[in-house]
Amino acid sequence: MENGVRRKNGVRRTVLDNDLTVLTKEVHHAPVASFWVFYRVGSRNEVSGVTGVSHWVEHMLFKGTPQFPKGEIDRQIARNGGFMNGMTWLDFTTYFESLPADRFDLALRLESDRMINSVFDRSEVDAERTVIISERQMRENHPAFLLSEEVQSGAFKVHPYHHHVIGWQCDLETMTRDDLWRHYRTYYTPNNATAIAVGDFETEALLDRVRELFEEVPRGPEVPEVKFEEPLQRGERRVTVRGEGQTAYLQAVFHTPAADHPDFFPLVVLDSVLGGAQSMAFFSGGGTTNRTSRLYKALVKTELASGASSSIYPTVDPYLFSFTATVRAGRTLQEVEDVVWQEVARIQEDSVTDDELTKAIKQAKAQFAYSSESVTNQGYWLGFTSIFADHTWLDNYVDRLAGVTADDVQRVAQTYLAETNRTVGWYVPLD
């Protein structure tokens, strides 16, 4: 089946016979194009025993196919003046290539090939086990990672968001090649993917080539449904991590709704007021600072902390609103935490001023604009939003931000930033 619909942002949606969704957007400002494939699989789709399997499989798809042997992918992309990467997150795994427009066919051939023909050689699986365990151990050298892992696993008791994308080391040590192969054949399929092309091309010609390359990839099995639902948190949870170093860190998180919930946009504005606007994209492209945010003024300018921020990300299932702070030498975690709650209480009791609201919305819009300038970033956003909503989510992003009121911000602060809904973590240095 096929249906093509042009939206106000110029995106056309096509569905191939094998249920691969294809989004295309012509952008003729420069002779370049970007191709992405987003698979609806991440740590959300993992269970105990195979945590980290999505990230590991992502690595394995760089190990080559019979058509593109190991190392050939990198050489071909570099030789043709492009760049590429891949990543795994909570809700997705993705790969992309950005190339000169006249070399763009390479990206289509590469992605259609590794969707079905990736080689999971046992020796390569064993070699990558060492690489990923080393990656995890390298992260463990950073107190912020150790604290974040404990806070996240404390906040989620049931839902797979409980574990970090990298996975637990005990699972990384015991997972087999068959575990990886089963994951690949279950989730890396046309019916579980969205392909996105943005750039300097003619849509009909591109779609003809996409059909030629991708429709021969067979449809995969029905993807297992994620049925885990996190139960209501009924009281504050606290964790303390003790480790090497001389710096203390604070992290506090609150359960908040998924990206398709009406309260998500007021929470984005609340995040902008408290911690400074962010792009919510892995490719941000620059933007504003957080020096006008409430947390910066209350913690950094007063020299209680050397850094302070908040964050919220769009996700498929309800996730977290997070606060983080790095405590200055000579100050205490309790001092910093007290000030964070004072700032939260101020918004809960008095909301935000008109000037603050206007600035916060303007900064959030600017961050979105900065993060969607290039064809690479536009491809990312189209694929990312197709994971937790659909690509039309972008059409109304700015308008829905502009519609947020001070009362909305106060309401979501009162509703979600409640003491009974929070998990607080302290990193206490031993030195």
N, C-alpha and C positions, 0 to 999 in steps of 0.2 A: 504494500500500500504506500501511497505517497500523498503528502499534502504540503503545499507551499503557501505560507501566509506572510505577507510583509507587514511589519509593525512600524510604528512611528520612528523607531531607532534604526530602521533599515535592515532588520534581521529577518531572514527567511528560514523557516523550519521545514525540514523534509524528513520523512521516515522511510527507510529502505525496507525491502521485503523481509529481511532478517531482524527487523525491529531496531536497527541502529538509528538513533536520532542524529540528524546532521543540522547544525546551525551555520548559516553563511551570512557574511556581512561584507559588502564591497566597500573598501576605503582606498581611494586612488590618490592620496596625498603624496605618496612616495612609492617607488617600485619594490615594495617588500610585502611579505605576507607571513602570517603565523598560523600554525595548525596545532590544535590541542585535541587530546582524547581524555575525557574524564570518565573514570569507572566508579560506579557507586559502591565502593568498598573501602573501608578504613578500619581503624581500631574498633569502631562501633559494631563491626561484624565479626568480632573475635570473641572467643570464650577462653576460660582458663585452660592451660595446656598448650595453646597456640597463640598466646599474646605476642604481638610483634610480627605475625606472619604476613600481614599486608605490606609492611615496610620491607620485609625480607624479599617477598615476591617482586616488589618494585625494583629492588637491586638486581634481581635475577634477569629481568627483562633488558638489562643493559649488557648481558653476557652473550647476546648474539643469537642468530638463527642460521640455518644452512645458507640462506641468501646473503645475510649480513653477519659473517662470523665475528667472534669476539674482537673488539677494537675497531672493526670496520665502520660501525655507526659513527663513532667520534671522528674518525678520519674523513668520512664522506661529508659530514656536516661542516667540519672545519675547512675542507678543501673547497666547498661551495660557498664559503663566506657567511655561514650561518651560526647560530648557537642553539643549544638545546638543554633540557633538564627534565627532571621528574621529581615528584614529591608525594608523600603519603601524609594524610591527616586523619582526623577523627572520622569523617564521613566520606572521604574520597581518596583515590589514587589518580594521579594525572601525569601525562607526558606532553611535552611540546617541542616544536622546532620553529624557529623564525629564520626565514631565508630570503634572499633576493627573489623577486616574483618569478623570474624566468627559471629558477631552480626549485620551485616550490613542489614539483612533483615528487622529489626525493622524500619529503616529509610524509606524503600520502603512502608511498611505497613502503617506507619504513614502518609506519604505525599499523598498516593493514597486515604486514608480515608478522610483526611480533605479537599481534593480537592472537594468532593461532599457532605460530611456528617457533616460539621461543624454546631454546634448548636448556633443560635443567640437568646439566651434567653433574654427576654425584661429586666429582672432585671440585667442581666450581661451587656447589652447595656447601661443601665442607670449608672451602677457602673463605666463602662469604660469611659463614658462621663466625669465624675468627674476626673478620672485619667488623661485623655488627656488634659482637660482644665488646670489642675494643671501643667502638663508638659509644656504647652504653657506659662503659667504665670511664671514658673521657668526660661524659656528661656528669658522672658522679663526682668528679673533681670540683664541680661548681655547686656551692651551697644552695643557690637558687633552684637548681634542678631537684636536689634532694628534698627541699622543702615543698616544691610544687608537687612532686610525686606523692608525698605523704598527705598533703592537703586534698589533692584530687581524689585519691583513693579513700580518704576519710569522708569526703562529701558524697561520693556515690557508693552505696552499699550493694546495689543490684544491677544497675545499668552498666554496660561495657565501657562507658566513658570513665569508669573506675580506673582503668590503666592507661598509662602513657602509650603513645604510638610506638615507641621503641620496643615495648614489651618488657616483661620481667626476665631477668637473667636465667632463672631456672628453666623457663620455656625455651629460651634461645639455645640453651645447652642440650636440650633433649628433642627438639623438633627434627623431623626427618624430611628427606627429599620428597617422600610421598605426601606428607602434610602440605608442603609447598605446592606440589603439582596439583593436588586436589583443589587447593584454594584458587590457583590459576585457572583451572578448567571450569570452576564454578562461577567465578566473578568476572574474569577478563573475557567477556563475551559481548557480541553486538547488542543483544537485548538488555545488557546492563551498562551500556556506555552511551555517551554523547560525544560526537566529534564536532569540533568548531573550527571554522576557517574564517579569518578576518584579514583583509588586505587587498592588494592590487590584482584582481582576477575578474574574469567574467563568470557569473554564477552558473549559468547553464553548462558551460564547458567544464567547469570545476565539478559540478554534480555528476556529469557523465563519467568523469574519471573516478570520482568517489564510488559510484555504483560499480564500475568495472573492477575496482580493487577490493572493495569491502563486501559487496553482496555475495561473493564466493566464500566468505567466512561463515560457517554454519552458526545458526542460532544456538545458544547454550541452554542449559537446564534452567528451570525456574529457580530464581535466586531465593535462598532461605530468608524468611521474614524475621526481622528483629522484633521480638515480642516483649523484651524486657521493659518494664516501666518502673522508674525510680519511685519508691514510696515517699509520702510526705515526711519531711524532716520535722521532728517535734521538739527540738531543743538544740542549743548551741553545742557544737563539737569543737574540741581543741586538740591540737597535736604539737608536740615539741620535738625538734630534731637537734641533736647535739653533734657537733663535728668540728673538724679542723678549721682554722682561720681566725681572723681577728674582727670580723664584721658580722653584725647581727642583721637578720632580715625578717620582715613581717609579710605574711600573705593572708588575706581573708577573702572568702568566696561565698556567694549567695546563689541559690538555685533561681534561675530565670527561664522564661519561656523560649520555645524554638523560634526560628526566624519568621515563620508564617503567622505568628500570633500578633494581634493588634498592638500589644504593649511593647513589642520589640523596638519600635521607632522612638517612643518616649525614653526607653532605656538607653538608646544610642545618644540622645541628647543629654540625658543624665550623666552618661560617661564623659561626654565632651565638657560638661560643666565641672565635674569633679576632677578628672584626670587629664583632660585635653583631648581634642579630636584625634581620631586615628582612621586609617584608611580601611581597616578590616581586610586588607589584601596582602598576600605574601609578596607582591610586587608593588610597593607603595609609590615609588616615583617621587619621593620628597613630600614636603608639606609644611604645615605650621608647627610651632613649638607648643609646649604645654605650660609656658610660664605665666599665663593668665588664669590657669585653672585654680580651683580652690585648694586642692591638695598641694600644689606647688607653693602657693602663697603661705599655707598653714604649716607646711613641714620643711620645705627646702629653704625658703627665704628666712625662716626662723632658726635655721641650722639645727633642727631636730633630725633631719634626714638629708642624705646626699642625693636621693632620688625618690620620686613617688609617682605612681601612676594608677590608672584603673583601666579595665578592658572589658569588652563584650564582643562576641563573635557570633555570626549567624550559623546555626546548626540545624540538623534535621530534627533532633529531639531536644527537649529542654536541657540547657547547659548551665553556664556559670557567669555571673558578674564578679569580677575579681579586682581586689586592691593589692598593690605591692609597694613596699617601701624598704629602702636601705638605710639602716640606722647609723647616724654619725657617731664617731668615737666620742666617748664621754656622755652620751645620751642613752636612754634605756628603751627597750622594746615597749614597756608599759606606757612611757610618755608618748611614744609615737602612736600606739594603738588608741590611746585616749583621745588624741587630737583627731584621728580618723573618724571615730564615732561622734565627736563633736560636730564635725563637718557634715556627716550624714544627718544628724539630728537637726541641724540648721535648715536643711532642705526639707526634711519631713515636717518641720513646724512652720517654716516661713516661705517655703518654695524658693524660687529664683527670681531675680529682678528681670524686668523687661530687657534691659541692656545685656544681661548675662545670657538670656534666652536667645536674643538675636545673634549675639556673637557666637554662641555654641552651635547654633544651626548653621550659621555662615561658615564656621570652621569645618563642621562635619561635611557640608557640601563641597568645600574646597578640597578636603582630603579625598573625597570620592572622585572629584575631577582630576586631581593629581595622579590618582591610581588608575585612571582609565584613559590616559593620553595616547599611548602607543598602541599599535595593532596587537602586540604581544599582551599588553595589559587588558585590552578589550576582549581578546580571546579568553583570557583567564576569567574575567568577570562573567562572561556569558556561560562558561562551563561551570563555574562555581555556583552561580545562582540556579543553574539547572539541577544541581544536587539537592538543595534544600527547598526549592520552590519551582520556578521555571524562569526562562530568560526574560519574561515580561516583568518580573520583579524589578528589573532595572528601570523599566519605563516610568514607574511611579516613585522611584526612590527619593528623588529630590522633593517632589510634591508632598510626599508623606512626611518627610522631615519638616518641611515648612509648615505643615499643619499641626505640629506638636505645640501644645500650650503649656504655660507655667503650671496650670492645674494638673495636666497630664504628668509632668515631671514629678510634682509633689506626690501624686497618687502612686506612681510606680515605686518611688522611694519608700513610701509608707508600706506598700504591699510586699515588696520583695527584699528590701534591705532591713529585714526584721531580725532581732536577736535570735529568735528561734529557728531562723532559716540560714544561719551562718556557720561556716567552719573556719576556724582561725588557726593559723600556724605560726610558730616562732622557730627561727633558726638561732640557736645559742652557741656561739663559738667557744671552743674549749681553751683557746690560748688567752 
